[in-house]
């Protein structure tokens, strides 16, 4: 099993689509429904044998939402800007622009 490239709290952006987000959970490999996976056009459908990330995402046209994205489709966001999503404070305490990542509450780290 591969080690995840990104960590909880990292700010990332999608390689193809115009959205960015902060990672709040990681699955070691695909863990969504087969129906969801098959809904992705075959020519861009990701492999299942890689980490998948749960993001608090923002898109300039669509607003905020939760996204589930394969590792192969994520790149680091280098903007140094926080993610504007109403649930960020439910998971994180502060944004560190130098690391371009959010801090988790101490009691959440295990």
Order of alpha helices (4+ residues) and beta strands (2+ residues): beta-beta-alpha-beta-beta-beta-alpha-beta-beta
